[in-house]
Amino acid sequence: MDSHPRIYTTIAFVAGVLLTLGFKDFYPDLERRFRQRRRNRVNTIVGAGLADADKVELSDNTKHEGEKLEFNRVDIPEGIEGCIGNTPLFRIKSLSEETGCEILGKAEFLNGGGGSPKDRVALNIINMAEAQGLLTPYSGDKIYEGTVGSTGISLATLCRAKGYLAHICMPSDQATEKSDLLLKLGAVVERVPPAPIIDPMHFVNRARSLAAEHTADPEHSGRGFFANQFEIEANWKAHFDGTGPEIYRQCGGKLDAFVAGAGTGGTIAGVARYLKLHLPDIKIVLADPQGSGLFNRIKYGVMFDPKEKEGTRRRHQVDTIVEGIGINRVTANFEAGRELIDDAFRVDDEQALSMARWLVENDGIFVGSSSAVNCVAAAKLARKLGPGHRIVTILCDSGTRHLSKFWASIGNIGGKTDVSLDDIITRID
C-alpha cells in the first residue's frame, strides 16, 4: 500500500514532461495562426475606413457632480383624455406601391381613450356640455347615447375618467365584443332590436327617451344627458378643430384628396370644412358601404339604395356587414359638410372583406370594417386620379372589435393569396 503514492507521483511527472514537449512542438503553429487572424482583422477594419486615423474618441459629456441636468420641456398628458388626438399619419406601403399614389392612413385606432375617432367626439361633447352647465362631474349625472359601438365605448371610457355614468343603447345585431367591452367599462348596455328611425325603440330614440325620463324622475340622482352624436354640432367641430389641422400639418400642407366614410357624418364634414379653407382644390371623397343611401345623396341628390327596395332588405338599418358607417337618413353633421364633398365611391361587402385581408397579408395592418371600406375607396380614387397624388384616409378602429362578425367572415390568414388589388377595386359602382 505504501508504494502507491510513489507510483502515482512518477506517472504524473512523466505525463507532465510529455505534455510540455507536445505543447512546445504545437505552440509555434498556434501562435502563427493567431498572428495571421489578427492581421486579417486589421486589414478588414482599414478596408472599412476605420484605420488608426479614424479611431473614435470617447469622452464623458455628463454633468459634473453638483451641476443640474437640463431637460427640454416635457408635456405629460393629464389623464386618459389627454391621450386623445395627434394620432400618427403613415404611408400604407402596399396600396401606395400598387397605385403609384401616396396613400396615407390616419391611425385613429391609436387614440388613447376608446381607440377610435369617436374619442375626439365624445370628449368634445362632454366638454361642451360642461361649459353649458348641462353636466357636472361626480354629481350622479348620466350620459345616454344610441350608438353601434364606437361612440359608446369612447363615452364609457371618458365617463369613468371624468366622473359620470354611461347608459348605452345599441342594435342587437352589432358585434358582441363591443357590448362586452362596454360592460367591462362599467356602462349600462341595452341591446335593442334593429328598427327604423321612426320607431320609438330605435336605439337612438330609446337613448333620448331614457335621458329625458332620468331628468324628470326625482328618484334619480343627477340629470340625464342625451349625447345626440348624429345631430350635435360638437361632433363635426371636434374634427374641424383636431383631425383636420393634424392632417394638414402632418402633410406639410401638401395633399390632393381626403377619403372617409360617414355614419354620423362628423368626420368627413369637420375635416372637409378645415381642409377646404386651406386647400380649395382638394378632393373630398365619400366611401360608402352597400345598403347606405349616402352614395346616391352625393351623386344624385337623393337618399336611396337599390337594396332598400321593398321586399329586398335583410336588416332594418343598413344592409351590409360593415359597422360604423353608412346610413339612410339625413343628419345635421353630414349636412354640415355635404356641399364640400366632391365625389363618392360605393364599396360592397366582398370588397371590404378582401381589402381587410389584403392589409393584413401585405402590411400587417389589422383594422375593422369601416377602415377597409375607406381603403377600397382610397385605392379606387388613386386609380382614377393617376400616379403621383397624395391621398389621406382614416383607419378608424382595430379589427379586435370585429372578430365575431366581419373577421369571422374572412377567416384566418394563411399565406398570401393570388388576389390583386385590381381584383378588389374594379367592381362596378
Secondary structure as the mmCIF struct_conf table of DSSP 4:
data_model
#
loop_
_struct_conf.conf_type_id
_struct_conf.id
_struct_conf.beg_label_comp_id
_struct_conf.beg_label_asym_id
_struct_conf.beg_label_seq_id
_struct_conf.end_label_comp_id
_struct_conf.end_label_asym_id
_struct_conf.end_label_seq_id
TURN_TY1_P TURN_TY1_P1 ASP A 2 SER A 3
HELX_RH_AL_P HELX_RH_AL_P1 HIS A 4 GLY A 47
TURN_TY1_P TURN_TY1_P2 ALA A 48 GLY A 49
HELX_RH_3T_P HELX_RH_3T_P1 ASP A 52 ASP A 54
HELX_LH_PP_P HELX_LH_PP_P1 LYS A 55 LEU A 58
BEND BEND1 THR A 62 THR A 62
HELX_LH_PP_P HELX_LH_PP_P2 LYS A 63 HIS A 64
TURN_TY1_P TURN_TY1_P3 GLU A 65 GLY A 66
HELX_LH_PP_P HELX_LH_PP_P3 GLU A 67 LEU A 69
BEND BEND2 GLU A 78 GLY A 79
HELX_RH_3T_P HELX_RH_3T_P2 ILE A 80 CYS A 83
BEND BEND3 ILE A 84 GLY A 85
STRN STRN1 LEU A 89 ARG A 91
HELX_RH_AL_P HELX_RH_AL_P2 LYS A 93 THR A 99
BEND BEND4 GLY A 100 CYS A 101
STRN STRN2 GLU A 102 ALA A 107
HELX_RH_3T_P HELX_RH_3T_P3 GLU A 108 LEU A 110
BEND BEND5 GLY A 112 SER A 116
TURN_TY1_P TURN_TY1_P4 PRO A 117 PRO A 117
HELX_RH_AL_P HELX_RH_AL_P3 LYS A 118 ALA A 131
TURN_TY1_P TURN_TY1_P5 GLN A 132 GLY A 133
BEND BEND6 LEU A 134 LEU A 134
TURN_TY1_P TURN_TY1_P6 PRO A 137 GLY A 140
STRN STRN3 LYS A 142 GLY A 146
BEND BEND7 VAL A 148 GLY A 149
HELX_RH_AL_P HELX_RH_AL_P4 SER A 150 LYS A 162
TURN_TY1_P TURN_TY1_P7 GLY A 163 GLY A 163
STRN STRN4 LEU A 165 PRO A 171
TURN_TY1_P TURN_TY1_P8 SER A 172 ASP A 173
BEND BEND8 GLN A 174 GLN A 174
HELX_RH_AL_P HELX_RH_AL_P5 THR A 176 LYS A 184
TURN_TY1_P TURN_TY1_P9 LEU A 185 GLY A 186
STRN STRN5 VAL A 188 VAL A 192
TURN_TY1_P TURN_TY1_P10 ILE A 197 ILE A 198
BEND BEND9 ASP A 199 ASP A 199
TURN_TY1_P TURN_TY1_P11 PRO A 200 MET A 201
BEND BEND10 HIS A 202 HIS A 202
HELX_RH_AL_P HELX_RH_AL_P6 PHE A 203 ALA A 216
TURN_TY1_P TURN_TY1_P12 PRO A 218 GLU A 219
BEND BEND11 HIS A 220 GLY A 222
STRN STRN6 GLY A 224 PHE A 226
TURN_TY1_P TURN_TY1_P13 GLN A 229 GLU A 231
HELX_RH_AL_P HELX_RH_AL_P7 GLU A 233 ALA A 238
HELX_RH_PI_P HELX_RH_PI_P1 HIS A 239 THR A 243
HELX_RH_AL_P HELX_RH_AL_P8 GLY A 244 GLN A 250
TURN_TY1_P TURN_TY1_P14 CYS A 251 GLY A 253
BEND BEND12 ASP A 256 ASP A 256
STRN STRN7 ALA A 257 ALA A 260
BEND BEND13 GLY A 263 GLY A 265
HELX_RH_AL_P HELX_RH_AL_P9 GLY A 266 HIS A 278
TURN_TY1_P TURN_TY1_P15 PRO A 280 ASP A 281
STRN STRN8 LYS A 283 PRO A 289
TURN_TY1_P TURN_TY1_P16 GLN A 290 GLY A 291
BEND BEND14 GLY A 293 GLY A 293
HELX_RH_AL_P HELX_RH_AL_P10 LEU A 294 LYS A 299
TURN_TY1_P TURN_TY1_P17 TYR A 300 TYR A 300
BEND BEND15 GLY A 301 GLY A 301
HELX_RH_3T_P HELX_RH_3T_P4 PRO A 306 GLU A 308
BEND BEND16 LYS A 309 LYS A 309
TURN_TY1_P TURN_TY1_P18 GLU A 310 THR A 312
BEND BEND17 ARG A 314 GLN A 317
BEND BEND18 ASP A 319 ILE A 321
BEND BEND19 GLY A 324 GLY A 324
BEND BEND20 ASN A 328 ARG A 329
HELX_RH_AL_P HELX_RH_AL_P11 ALA A 332 GLU A 335
TURN_TY1_P TURN_TY1_P19 ALA A 336 GLY A 337
HELX_RH_3T_P HELX_RH_3T_P5 ARG A 338 LEU A 340
STRN STRN9 ASP A 343 VAL A 347
HELX_RH_AL_P HELX_RH_AL_P12 ASP A 349 ASP A 363
STRN STRN10 VAL A 367 VAL A 367
HELX_RH_AL_P HELX_RH_AL_P13 SER A 369 LEU A 385
TURN_TY1_P TURN_TY1_P20 PRO A 387 GLY A 388
STRN STRN11 ARG A 390 LEU A 395
BEND BEND21 ASP A 397 ASP A 397
STRN STRN12 SER A 398 SER A 398
HELX_RH_3T_P HELX_RH_3T_P6 GLY A 399 HIS A 402
TURN_TY1_P TURN_TY1_P21 LEU A 403 LYS A 405
HELX_RH_AL_P HELX_RH_AL_P14 PHE A 406 ILE A 410
BEND BEND22 GLY A 415 GLY A 415
BEND BEND23 ASP A 418 ASP A 418
HELX_RH_AL_P HELX_RH_AL_P15 LEU A 421 ILE A 425
BEND BEND24 ARG A 427 ARG A 427
#
